[in-house]
Amino acid sequence: MKQKITIKTIAKELGVSTSTVSKALKDSHEISSETKEKIQAYANHYNYKPNNLALQLRNQKTKVIGVILPKIVHHFFSTVIMGIEDGANKRGYNIMVCFSNESYKKEVETLKVLSNGSVDGLIVSIASETLENKDFNHFKGLVTEEIPLVLFDRVVDEILCDKVVVDDVGAGYKATKHLLDNGNKKIALITTPNHVNVGALRRQGYEKALIEEYIKTSGNLIVEVDEKKDIKKQIEKVFDEDIDAVFAVNEIYAANAMRVAKEKGFKVPEDMSIIGFTDGLISEYSSPSITTIAQHGFTMGKQAVALLIDRIENESEVFKPKKIVISSDLKLRESTKPSS
């Protein structure tokens, strides 16, 4: 008895895309006669029968876009949602927002539910646990199934899809350079564990700025925050070192650094300069207000949804993954000295 095969099986065996197989079985003029004959002969030999329910789900547009975010607390992600919703609504789509809560298992389960025909495509920022595990098979499966996918902010090269990112290296460099230009030399870095690539890239920018000033990077001045533990206690340790400035890779870390600095008797910015990342309400309304890197989350969201809808509505185009890099700006406030 011959094995039951799918479009995916035929594509894999013959070394073509699933869309080529689908078009060949529909006798599309877009596929060459030679390729069509080869695919149809293979399908006939194995008695291929189309899965009508799956076809119906794939071909029926829902006009809904799935969005999976790692967490809800960050101001950055809320601005991205606003950008996605604005861009989607203008093109007649609605969005469905879910959260992985940084969990690999939750991310896998959510992707599975959303990709069963509930949405036309997906916009995702990868969970921290997934980045730590380095297991991206659930995303690769979407790509194989040709379900439109856009990754933003936290992305990895292994997944062949469209991506929208901030120039994190450039942003880390800008923040550190500003501190150096104002006379700070002993700059602490409060960042994420290295598997979270945005933190790792911002660290590269920090190190690049220090190297240009012939300042050696000291491991004692770098804190990799484990968010499952008390954030403030981890940040307190770096204040035991001889430091005169802090660069934090998000505004929650920056606000914690500000609190610790005050508790230890430092005046900000006279004794201690602090720069954060993400221009949210925490940064704006802290006292003193926090100088920060503005990530332009709204723009990132609009760019991500535009890429995704273009993919959804132009399925016949040859797929070439695109990567959009958005530059960031330094927003000067009270927690750093005025530029000299």
C-alpha positions as CSV (number, residue, x, y, z in Angstrom):
1,M,0.0,0.0,0.0
2,K,1.4,3.4,-1.0
3,Q,2.0,6.0,1.6
4,K,-0.4,8.9,2.0
5,I,1.3,12.1,0.7
6,T,0.7,15.8,0.9
7,I,1.7,18.8,-1.1
8,K,4.5,19.3,1.4
9,T,5.8,15.7,0.7
10,I,5.8,16.2,-3.0
11,A,7.6,19.5,-2.7
12,K,10.3,18.0,-0.5
13,E,10.8,14.9,-2.7
14,L,11.0,16.9,-6.0
15,G,13.0,19.9,-4.5
16,V,10.4,22.6,-5.3
17,S,8.3,24.9,-3.3
18,T,4.8,24.0,-2.0
19,S,3.3,26.8,-4.1
20,T,4.9,25.3,-7.2
21,V,3.3,21.9,-6.4
22,S,0.0,23.5,-5.7
23,K,0.0,25.5,-9.0
24,A,1.2,22.5,-11.0
25,L,-1.7,20.3,-9.7
26,K,-4.1,23.1,-10.7
27,D,-2.5,23.1,-14.2
28,S,-1.4,26.7,-13.8
29,H,0.2,28.4,-16.8
30,E,2.8,29.9,-14.4
31,I,4.6,26.5,-14.2
32,S,6.6,25.0,-17.1
33,S,5.2,21.9,-18.9
34,E,8.2,19.8,-17.8
35,T,7.8,20.7,-14.1
36,K,4.0,20.2,-14.3
37,E,4.3,16.8,-15.9
38,K,6.9,15.6,-13.3
39,I,4.8,16.8,-10.3
40,Q,1.5,15.5,-11.7
41,A,3.1,12.1,-12.5
42,Y,4.5,11.8,-9.0
43,A,1.1,12.8,-7.5
44,N,-0.7,10.2,-9.6
45,H,1.8,7.5,-8.8
46,Y,1.2,8.0,-5.0
47,N,-2.6,8.6,-5.5
48,Y,-2.4,12.1,-4.0
49,K,-5.8,13.4,-2.7
50,P,-6.1,17.1,-1.8
51,N,-7.1,17.9,1.8
52,N,-10.1,20.0,1.0
53,L,-10.5,21.3,4.6
54,A,-6.9,22.5,4.7
55,L,-7.2,24.1,1.2
56,Q,-10.4,25.9,2.3
57,L,-8.7,27.2,5.4
58,R,-5.6,28.4,3.5
59,N,-7.6,30.0,0.6
60,Q,-10.2,31.7,2.7
61,K,-8.9,35.1,3.9
62,T,-9.9,36.0,7.5
63,K,-8.6,39.6,7.2
64,V,-7.1,39.1,10.7
65,I,-3.4,39.3,11.6
66,G,-2.0,37.5,14.6
67,V,0.6,39.3,16.8
68,I,2.6,37.5,19.4
69,L,4.6,39.6,21.9
70,P,7.0,38.4,24.7
71,K,5.4,40.5,27.4
72,I,2.9,43.3,28.0
73,V,4.8,45.5,30.5
74,H,7.2,47.2,28.1
75,H,6.1,50.6,26.7
76,F,8.0,49.7,23.5
77,F,5.7,46.8,22.7
78,S,2.5,48.8,23.4
79,T,3.7,51.4,20.8
80,V,4.4,48.6,18.3
81,I,0.9,47.3,18.7
82,M,-0.5,50.8,18.0
83,G,1.6,51.0,14.8
84,I,0.5,47.5,13.7
85,E,-3.2,48.3,14.4
86,D,-3.0,51.6,12.6
87,G,-1.4,50.1,9.5
88,A,-3.7,47.1,9.5
89,N,-6.9,49.0,9.9
90,K,-6.0,51.3,7.0
91,R,-5.8,48.2,4.7
92,G,-8.9,46.6,6.0
93,Y,-7.4,44.1,8.5
94,N,-8.0,43.5,12.2
95,I,-5.4,42.2,14.7
96,M,-5.4,39.5,17.3
97,V,-2.8,40.1,20.0
98,C,-1.4,37.2,22.2
99,F,1.5,37.0,24.7
100,S,4.1,34.3,25.0
101,N,5.2,35.6,28.5
102,E,8.8,34.8,27.4
103,S,7.8,31.0,27.4
104,Y,9.0,28.7,24.6
105,K,6.1,26.3,25.2
106,K,3.4,29.1,25.2
107,E,4.9,30.5,22.0
108,V,4.8,27.1,20.2
109,E,1.2,26.5,21.4
110,T,0.0,30.0,20.4
111,L,1.6,29.7,16.9
112,K,-0.1,26.4,16.4
113,V,-3.5,27.8,17.3
114,L,-3.2,30.9,15.2
115,S,-1.7,29.2,12.1
116,N,-4.6,26.7,11.7
117,G,-6.5,29.2,9.6
118,S,-7.5,31.7,12.3
119,V,-5.3,34.4,10.8
120,D,-3.8,35.4,7.4
121,G,-0.3,36.0,8.7
122,L,1.7,36.5,11.8
123,I,3.9,39.2,13.4
124,V,6.1,38.0,16.2
125,S,8.9,39.1,18.6
126,I,10.6,35.9,19.8
127,A,10.3,34.8,23.4
128,S,13.5,34.9,25.6
129,E,13.2,31.2,26.4
130,T,13.1,30.3,22.7
131,L,16.2,32.4,22.1
132,E,17.9,30.6,25.0
133,N,16.9,27.2,23.7
134,K,17.9,28.0,20.1
135,D,14.9,25.9,18.9
136,F,13.2,27.7,16.1
137,N,11.5,24.7,14.4
138,H,8.0,26.1,15.1
139,F,8.9,29.2,13.0
140,K,10.6,27.2,10.3
141,G,7.4,25.1,10.0
142,L,5.4,28.2,9.2
143,V,8.0,29.2,6.5
144,T,7.8,25.8,5.0
145,E,4.0,26.0,5.0
146,E,4.3,29.4,3.3
147,I,2.3,31.1,6.1
148,P,3.2,34.8,5.9
149,L,5.5,35.7,8.8
150,V,7.3,38.9,9.9
151,L,9.7,39.0,12.9
152,F,10.4,42.3,14.6
153,D,12.9,43.5,17.3
154,R,14.0,40.0,18.5
155,V,14.9,38.2,15.3
156,V,17.3,35.4,14.2
157,D,19.0,34.7,10.9
158,E,18.0,31.0,10.9
159,I,14.4,31.9,10.1
160,L,14.0,32.9,6.5
161,C,11.2,35.5,6.6
162,D,10.7,39.3,6.6
163,K,12.2,41.2,9.6
164,V,12.0,44.7,11.0
165,V,14.7,45.7,13.5
166,V,16.2,48.8,15.2
167,D,19.8,49.5,14.6
168,D,20.7,48.2,18.1
169,V,24.5,48.3,17.6
170,G,24.2,52.0,16.5
171,A,21.9,52.8,19.4
172,G,24.2,51.3,22.0
173,Y,27.1,53.2,20.4
174,K,25.1,56.6,20.4
175,A,24.2,56.2,24.1
176,T,27.7,55.3,25.3
177,K,29.3,58.0,23.1
178,H,27.1,60.6,24.6
179,L,28.2,59.6,28.1
180,L,31.9,59.6,27.0
181,D,31.6,63.0,25.3
182,N,30.3,64.4,28.6
183,G,33.4,63.2,30.5
184,N,32.1,59.9,31.9
185,K,34.8,57.2,31.8
186,K,33.5,54.4,34.1
187,I,30.3,53.4,32.4
188,A,28.3,50.5,33.7
189,L,26.1,48.5,31.3
190,I,22.8,46.9,32.6
191,T,21.7,44.5,29.9
192,T,19.8,41.3,29.2
193,P,21.4,37.8,29.2
194,N,23.4,37.4,26.0
195,H,21.0,35.0,24.3
196,V,18.5,37.9,24.0
197,N,20.0,39.3,20.9
198,V,18.8,43.0,21.2
199,G,20.7,43.3,24.5
200,A,23.8,41.6,22.9
201,L,23.7,44.0,20.0
202,R,23.4,47.1,22.2
203,R,26.3,45.7,24.2
204,Q,28.4,45.6,21.0
205,G,27.7,49.3,20.4
206,Y,28.7,50.0,24.0
207,E,31.9,48.1,23.6
208,K,32.7,49.8,20.3
209,A,32.3,53.3,21.8
210,L,34.6,52.4,24.7
211,I,37.3,50.9,22.3
212,E,37.4,54.1,20.3
213,E,38.3,55.9,23.5
214,Y,40.9,53.3,24.4
215,I,38.9,52.2,27.4
216,K,39.0,48.5,28.3
217,T,35.7,46.8,28.8
218,S,35.4,45.5,32.4
219,G,33.2,42.5,33.2
220,N,32.7,44.0,36.6
221,L,30.8,46.9,35.1
222,I,28.3,44.7,33.2
223,V,25.2,43.3,34.7
224,E,23.2,40.7,32.8
225,V,19.8,40.8,34.4
226,D,17.8,37.6,35.0
227,E,14.2,38.9,35.1
228,K,13.1,35.8,37.1
229,K,15.0,37.2,40.0
230,D,14.9,40.6,41.8
231,I,16.0,43.1,39.2
232,K,16.9,45.9,41.7
233,K,19.1,43.6,43.8
234,Q,21.1,42.6,40.7
235,I,21.6,46.2,39.6
236,E,22.7,47.2,43.1
237,K,25.8,45.1,42.8
238,V,27.3,47.3,40.0
239,F,27.1,50.3,42.3
240,D,29.7,48.7,44.5
241,E,32.2,49.4,41.7
242,D,33.8,52.7,40.9
243,I,31.3,54.0,38.3
244,D,30.2,57.5,37.1
245,A,27.5,56.5,34.6
246,V,25.0,53.8,33.7
247,F,23.7,52.7,30.3
248,A,20.6,50.5,30.7
249,V,19.1,48.6,27.7
250,N,15.5,49.3,28.6
251,E,13.7,51.9,30.7
252,I,12.8,49.5,33.6
253,Y,16.5,48.8,34.2
254,A,17.2,52.6,33.9
255,A,14.5,53.5,36.4
256,N,15.9,50.8,38.8
257,A,19.4,52.2,38.4
258,M,18.1,55.7,39.1
259,R,16.4,54.5,42.3
260,V,19.6,52.7,43.5
261,A,21.8,55.7,42.7
262,K,19.6,58.0,44.8
263,E,19.5,55.4,47.7
264,K,23.3,55.4,47.6
265,G,23.5,59.2,47.9
266,F,24.5,60.0,44.3
267,K,23.1,63.1,42.7
268,V,21.8,62.6,39.1
269,P,23.4,63.9,36.8
270,E,26.0,65.7,38.9
271,D,27.6,62.5,40.3
272,M,26.0,59.9,38.1
273,S,24.7,60.0,34.6
274,I,22.0,57.5,33.4
275,I,20.7,56.7,29.9
276,G,17.9,54.3,29.2
277,F,16.4,52.7,26.2
278,T,12.7,53.1,25.0
279,D,11.1,56.5,25.3
280,G,8.1,55.6,27.5
281,L,6.2,57.2,30.4
282,I,8.6,55.9,33.0
283,S,11.5,57.8,31.4
284,E,9.5,60.9,30.8
285,Y,8.0,61.2,34.3
286,S,11.0,60.0,36.4
287,S,12.6,62.6,38.6
288,P,14.9,63.6,37.1
289,S,13.6,62.6,33.7
290,I,15.7,60.0,32.0
291,T,17.7,60.6,28.8
292,T,16.8,57.7,26.5
293,I,17.2,56.1,23.1
294,A,13.9,56.4,21.2
295,Q,13.2,53.2,19.3
296,H,10.2,54.4,17.2
297,G,8.0,51.4,18.0
298,F,5.0,52.9,16.2
299,T,7.1,53.1,13.0
300,M,8.3,49.6,13.5
301,G,4.8,48.3,13.9
302,K,3.6,50.1,10.7
303,Q,6.6,48.7,8.7
304,A,6.0,45.2,10.0
305,V,2.3,45.1,9.1
306,A,2.9,46.7,5.7
307,L,5.5,43.9,4.9
308,L,3.1,41.2,6.1
309,I,0.0,42.5,4.2
310,D,2.1,42.8,1.0
311,R,3.1,39.1,1.5
312,I,-0.5,38.1,2.1
313,E,-1.9,39.9,-0.9
314,N,1.0,39.0,-3.4
315,E,1.4,35.3,-2.7
316,S,2.4,34.6,-6.4
317,E,5.5,36.7,-6.1
318,V,8.9,34.9,-5.8
319,F,9.8,35.1,-2.1
320,K,12.9,37.1,-1.2
321,P,13.1,37.9,2.5
322,K,13.3,41.6,3.3
323,K,15.0,43.2,6.3
324,I,14.1,46.8,7.4
325,V,16.5,48.5,9.8
326,I,15.1,51.5,11.7
327,S,17.5,54.1,13.1
328,S,17.1,55.3,16.6
329,D,17.5,58.8,18.2
330,L,18.9,60.0,21.5
331,K,16.3,61.9,23.5
332,L,18.2,64.2,25.9
333,R,16.6,64.8,29.3
334,E,17.7,65.6,32.9
335,S,19.6,62.4,33.9
336,T,22.7,63.3,31.8
337,K,24.7,66.4,31.7
338,P,24.1,68.8,28.8
339,S,26.4,68.2,25.8
340,S,29.6,70.2,26.2
